[in-house]
């Protein structure tokens, strides 16, 4: 493969949840609504300001892959069902291989 084989665009959405139960629930909602083909989970520790204090928390990070047409619905669904008062919802466009692009877009 050459670099030119990686010019297909998809979106990555990153959010965190308080625990695996909530992360799995959110992922299941997105998958069952066929808004995404895949989500990966990673246990992390976050340090952050909240209501005037520095806090730290163990969280589960969700790395969500989706096609361009679904990015708005994915972000809205996360905002609607998230367990946090102010959920992290970060998304960006990335380039991928033709095969992976076609797989993401097949959902």
N, CA, C and O of each residue as an XYZ file, in Angstrom:
428
protein
N       0.836     -1.186      0.000
C       0.000      0.000      0.000
C       0.876      1.243      0.000
O       1.942      1.281      0.613
N       0.401      2.240     -0.694
C       1.090      3.523     -0.710
C       0.244      4.546      0.025
O      -0.915      4.288      0.352
N       0.821      5.697      0.281
C       0.102      6.749      0.995
C      -1.168      7.163      0.251
O      -2.164      7.520      0.881
N      -1.141      7.118     -1.062
C      -2.328      7.493     -1.837
C      -3.489      6.523     -1.619
O      -4.634      6.860     -1.920
N      -3.213      5.337     -1.106
C      -4.282      4.377     -0.800
C      -5.043      4.750      0.471
O      -6.051      4.121      0.793
N      -4.570      5.765      1.195
C      -5.173      6.162      2.468
C      -5.820      7.546      2.378
O      -5.638      8.378      3.266
N      -6.564      7.785      1.319
C      -7.164      9.108      1.143
C      -8.683      9.110      1.320
O      -9.353     10.061      0.917
N      -9.221      8.066      1.911
C     -10.651      8.002      2.185
C     -10.912      8.569      3.585
O     -10.148      8.297      4.511
N     -11.984      9.354      3.747
C     -12.219     10.037      5.016
C     -13.387      9.453      5.810
O     -14.466      9.191      5.279
N     -13.127      9.264      7.096
C     -14.144      8.881      8.060
C     -13.995      9.813      9.263
O     -13.120     10.678      9.274
N     -14.835      9.639     10.258
C     -14.748     10.442     11.465
C     -14.447      9.568     12.677
O     -14.888      8.422     12.773
N     -13.688     10.144     13.591
C     -13.420      9.550     14.894
C     -14.072     10.461     15.937
O     -13.878     11.677     15.919
N     -14.842      9.862     16.840
C     -15.454     10.601     17.939
C     -14.880     10.045     19.234
O     -14.819      8.831     19.430
N     -14.463     10.939     20.104
C     -13.923     10.539     21.400
C     -14.824     11.082     22.500
O     -15.205     12.253     22.497
N     -15.152     10.209     23.433
C     -15.870     10.612     24.631
C     -15.377      9.739     25.779
O     -14.719      8.723     25.557
N     -15.694     10.133     26.989
C     -15.365      9.326     28.161
C     -16.638      9.076     28.957
O     -17.570      9.880     28.945
N     -16.653      7.950     29.643
C     -17.763      7.617     30.529
C     -17.223      7.275     31.904
O     -16.045      6.954     32.061
N     -18.091      7.348     32.892
C     -17.704      7.155     34.285
C     -17.237      5.728     34.583
O     -16.402      5.516     35.461
N     -17.781      4.749     33.847
C     -17.414      3.357     34.090
C     -17.747      2.503     32.869
O     -18.335      2.984     31.900
N     -17.361      1.227     32.931
C     -17.603      0.327     31.797
C     -19.090      0.137     31.530
O     -19.505      0.065     30.373
N     -19.884      0.058     32.568
C     -21.322     -0.152     32.387
C     -21.919      0.947     31.517
O     -22.642      0.657     30.564
N     -21.624      2.202     31.834
C     -22.150      3.324     31.059
C     -21.519      3.394     29.668
O     -22.192      3.736     28.695
N     -20.238      3.073     29.577
C     -19.568      3.076     28.271
C     -20.177      2.023     27.353
O     -20.451      2.297     26.185
N     -20.388      0.823     27.879
C     -20.975     -0.258     27.078
C     -22.415      0.070     26.681
O     -22.836     -0.239     25.567
N     -23.167      0.691     27.581
C     -24.551      1.070     27.286
C     -24.596      2.083     26.139
O     -25.387      1.939     25.207
N     -23.747      3.099     26.215
C     -23.701      4.113     25.172
C     -23.281      3.503     23.837
O     -23.878      3.798     22.802
N     -22.267      2.662     23.860
C     -21.804      2.008     22.636
C     -22.900      1.140     22.036
O     -23.105      1.135     20.822
N     -23.602      0.409     22.892
C     -24.670     -0.464     22.417
C     -25.778      0.337     21.733
O     -26.312     -0.091     20.710
N     -26.124      1.492     22.291
C     -27.145      2.350     21.677
C     -26.718      2.794     20.279
O     -27.511      2.755     19.338
N     -25.466      3.214     20.150
C     -24.964      3.675     18.855
C     -24.890      2.542     17.838
O     -25.209      2.722     16.663
N     -24.465      1.380     18.309
C     -24.372      0.220     17.414
C     -25.754     -0.267     16.984
O     -25.978     -0.527     15.802
N     -26.670     -0.391     17.922
C     -28.013     -0.896     17.599
C     -28.781      0.038     16.664
O     -29.597     -0.417     15.862
N     -28.517      1.354     16.769
C     -29.145      2.320     15.858
C     -28.416      2.382     14.513
O     -28.790      3.154     13.630
N     -27.373      1.563     14.366
C     -26.562      1.493     13.140
C     -25.972      2.847     12.768
O     -25.848      3.185     11.591
N     -25.609      3.621     13.803
C     -24.951      4.903     13.571
C     -23.445      4.733     13.433
O     -22.765      5.580     12.855
N     -22.932      3.636     13.966
C     -21.497      3.371     13.934
C     -21.246      1.896     13.632
O     -22.094      1.051     13.919
N     -20.086      1.585     13.053
C     -19.737      0.181     12.859
C     -18.843     -0.374     13.953
O     -18.708     -1.590     14.094
N     -18.219      0.534     14.744
C     -17.186      0.065     15.668
C     -16.917      1.093     16.751
O     -16.993      2.300     16.521
N     -16.597      0.586     17.945
C     -16.147      1.440     19.043
C     -15.104      0.654     19.838
O     -15.246     -0.549     20.058
N     -14.066      1.350     20.258
C     -13.021      0.744     21.086
C     -13.058      1.397     22.463
O     -13.463      2.551     22.605
N     -12.633      0.647     23.470
C     -12.653      1.129     24.849
C     -11.237      1.103     25.427
O     -10.421      0.237     25.109
N     -10.985      2.082     26.284
C      -9.684      2.150     26.950
C      -9.890      2.728     28.348
O     -10.513      3.778     28.503
N      -9.365      2.041     29.366
C      -9.425      2.573     30.726
C      -8.362      3.654     30.860
O      -7.205      3.458     30.490
N      -8.777      4.806     31.400
C      -7.867      5.942     31.545
C      -8.059      6.585     32.913
O      -9.005      6.271     33.635
N      -7.159      7.477     33.251
C      -7.315      8.332     34.429
C      -7.255      9.765     33.961
O      -6.314     10.159     33.271
N      -8.258     10.553     34.333
C      -8.341     11.948     33.922
C      -8.147     12.866     35.125
O      -8.571     12.551     36.237
N      -7.510     13.988     34.888
C      -7.351     15.051     35.876
C      -7.962     16.300     35.245
O      -7.649     16.634     34.102
N      -8.842     16.999     35.991
C      -9.603     18.073     35.366
C     -10.146     19.049     36.411
O     -10.258     18.730     37.594
N     -10.478     20.245     35.932
C     -11.158     21.217     36.763
C     -12.649     20.945     36.706
O     -13.198     20.731     35.625
N     -13.321     20.948     37.864
C     -14.769     20.830     37.914
C     -15.286     21.594     39.118
O     -14.939     21.289     40.260
N     -16.116     22.583     38.854
C     -16.754     23.402     39.891
C     -15.736     23.976     40.872
O     -15.915     23.923     42.089
N     -14.660     24.528     40.303
C     -13.668     25.236     41.101
C     -12.593     24.389     41.749
O     -11.733     24.923     42.451
N     -12.616     23.102     41.537
C     -11.632     22.207     42.151
C     -10.967     21.332     41.101
O     -11.558     21.018     40.068
N      -9.731     20.945     41.381
C      -9.049     19.969     40.546
C      -9.475     18.586     41.017
O      -9.375     18.265     42.201
N      -9.940     17.787     40.101
C     -10.418     16.434     40.392
C      -9.636     15.417     39.577
O      -8.966     15.760     38.602
N      -9.732     14.189     39.985
C      -9.206     13.088     39.180
C     -10.197     11.942     39.251
O     -10.887     11.742     40.250
N     -10.243     11.195     38.153
C     -11.228     10.126     38.076
C     -10.754      9.059     37.107
O     -10.152      9.361     36.076
N     -11.027      7.829     37.441
C     -10.819      6.733     36.505
C     -12.037      6.714     35.592
O     -13.174      6.782     36.059
N     -11.795      6.622     34.292
C     -12.875      6.671     33.311
C     -12.625      5.623     32.229
O     -11.574      4.982     32.185
N     -13.603      5.473     31.374
C     -13.464      4.634     30.193
C     -13.597      5.546     28.981
O     -14.601      6.239     28.817
N     -12.583      5.536     28.145
C     -12.595      6.330     26.926
C     -13.184      5.498     25.790
O     -12.825      4.335     25.607
N     -14.078      6.099     25.042
C     -14.653      5.457     23.868
C     -14.056      6.113     22.627
O     -14.073      7.337     22.499
N     -13.537      5.314     21.728
C     -13.035      5.788     20.449
C     -13.981      5.218     19.399
O     -13.971      4.023     19.106
N     -14.784      6.094     18.850
C     -15.898      5.707     17.992
C     -15.571      6.059     16.543
O     -15.118      7.165     16.248
N     -15.809      5.102     15.644
C     -15.591      5.340     14.224
C     -16.950      5.494     13.564
O     -17.877      4.741     13.863
N     -17.075      6.483     12.654
C     -18.348      6.632     11.949
C     -18.154      7.289     10.591
O     -17.132      7.917     10.315
N     -19.167      7.122      9.761
C     -19.136      7.750      8.450
C     -19.636      9.187      8.560
O     -20.340      9.551      9.502
N     -19.254      9.988      7.577
C     -19.568     11.416      7.568
C     -21.064     11.686      7.755
O     -21.444     12.593      8.495
N     -21.889     10.920      7.100
C     -23.329     11.149      7.136
C     -23.927     10.983      8.530
O     -25.018     11.491      8.790
N     -23.245     10.290      9.423
C     -23.793     10.012     10.755
C     -23.201     10.859     11.873
O     -23.636     10.737     13.018
N     -22.228     11.709     11.581
C     -21.515     12.413     12.649
C     -22.458     13.244     13.521
O     -22.319     13.232     14.745
N     -23.398     13.953     12.936
C     -24.326     14.780     13.715
C     -25.199     13.905     14.624
O     -25.369     14.212     15.804
N     -25.747     12.827     14.078
C     -26.596     11.938     14.877
C     -25.815     11.245     15.982
O     -26.338     11.052     17.080
N     -24.576     10.870     15.710
C     -23.737     10.237     16.732
C     -23.504     11.217     17.888
O     -23.673     10.855     19.052
N     -23.122     12.433     17.572
C     -22.862     13.432     18.621
C     -24.129     13.757     19.404
O     -24.078     13.906     20.625
N     -25.256     13.868     18.722
C     -26.526     14.137     19.411
C     -26.924     12.994     20.327
O     -27.408     13.230     21.434
N     -26.730     11.768     19.888
C     -27.079     10.593     20.701
C     -26.175     10.529     21.942
O     -26.645     10.214     23.035
N     -24.898     10.823     21.775
C     -23.982     10.847     22.921
C     -24.446     11.899     23.926
O     -24.533     11.620     25.122
N     -24.739     13.094     23.449
C     -25.177     14.175     24.339
C     -26.461     13.805     25.075
O     -26.627     14.138     26.249
N     -27.366     13.118     24.389
C     -28.653     12.745     24.974
C     -28.518     11.668     26.053
O     -29.182     11.740     27.087
N     -27.663     10.671     25.816
C     -27.601      9.501     26.694
C     -26.415      9.476     27.655
O     -26.310      8.565     28.475
N     -25.529     10.451     27.568
C     -24.309     10.449     28.376
C     -24.617     10.614     29.854
O     -25.579     11.287     30.222
N     -23.802     10.001     30.698
C     -24.021     10.068     32.149
C     -23.491     11.362     32.773
O     -23.862     11.698     33.897
N     -22.638     12.084     32.064
C     -22.067     13.320     32.619
C     -22.936     14.533     32.303
O     -23.628     14.584     31.286
N     -22.875     15.506     33.206
C     -23.569     16.777     33.007
C     -23.006     17.514     31.784
O     -23.752     18.092     30.993
N     -21.685     17.481     31.648
C     -21.007     18.097     30.502
C     -20.120     17.034     29.857
O     -18.950     16.903     30.214
N     -20.670     16.276     28.914
C     -19.882     15.197     28.316
C     -18.811     15.706     27.359
O     -19.000     16.695     26.651
N     -17.696     15.009     27.359
C     -16.664     15.259     26.363
C     -17.152     14.657     25.048
O     -17.408     13.455     24.965
N     -17.279     15.490     24.029
C     -17.604     15.009     22.687
C     -16.654     15.725     21.737
O     -16.844     16.896     21.408
N     -15.641     15.007     21.307
C     -14.635     15.557     20.397
C     -14.664     14.711     19.136
O     -14.650     13.482     19.206
N     -14.705     15.362     17.993
C     -14.642     14.581     16.759
C     -13.703     15.242     15.757
O     -13.487     16.454     15.770
N     -13.166     14.415     14.908
C     -12.287     14.918     13.856
C     -12.304     13.968     12.667
O     -12.595     12.778     12.792
N     -11.985     14.530     11.525
C     -11.941     13.777     10.282
C     -10.556     13.149     10.152
O      -9.544     13.792     10.430
N     -10.522     11.900      9.730
C      -9.253     11.194      9.534
C      -9.261     10.496      8.182
O     -10.316     10.247      7.600
N      -8.088     10.193      7.704
C      -7.940      9.445      6.458
C      -7.681      7.986      6.778
O      -7.032      7.656      7.770
N      -8.194      7.126      5.927
C      -8.032      5.693      6.136
C      -7.899      4.986      4.793
O      -8.015      5.604      3.735
N      -7.660      3.712      4.852
C      -7.537      2.919      3.627
C      -8.903      2.753      2.952
O      -9.946      2.901      3.588
N      -8.873      2.452      1.696
C     -10.116      2.243      0.942
C     -10.936      1.106      1.538
O     -12.154      1.223      1.672
N     -10.279      0.010      1.896
C     -11.006     -1.129      2.453
C     -11.694     -0.787      3.770
O     -12.855     -1.140      3.978
N     -10.971     -0.095      4.666
C     -11.577      0.277      5.943
C     -12.698      1.289      5.723
O     -13.737      1.201      6.377
N     -12.515      2.233      4.830
C     -13.540      3.220      4.488
C     -14.826      2.516      4.033
O     -15.918      2.849      4.493
N     -14.686      1.557      3.140
C     -15.857      0.842      2.636
C     -16.542      0.050      3.762
O     -17.769     -0.039      3.801
N     -15.762     -0.510      4.656
C     -16.342     -1.234      5.789
C     -17.116     -0.294      6.696
O     -18.246     -0.596      7.078
N     -16.519      0.853      7.050
C     -17.201      1.843      7.898
C     -18.499      2.304      7.244
O     -19.514      2.476      7.920
N     -18.464      2.499      5.958
C     -19.631      3.006      5.239
C     -20.651      1.925      4.890
O     -21.695      2.230      4.313
N     -20.374      0.692      5.223
C     -21.314     -0.387      4.914
C     -22.394     -0.543      5.982
O     -23.325     -1.327      5.796
N     -22.293      0.185      7.098
C     -23.310      0.070      8.154
C     -24.500      0.957      7.867
O     -25.450      0.988      8.649
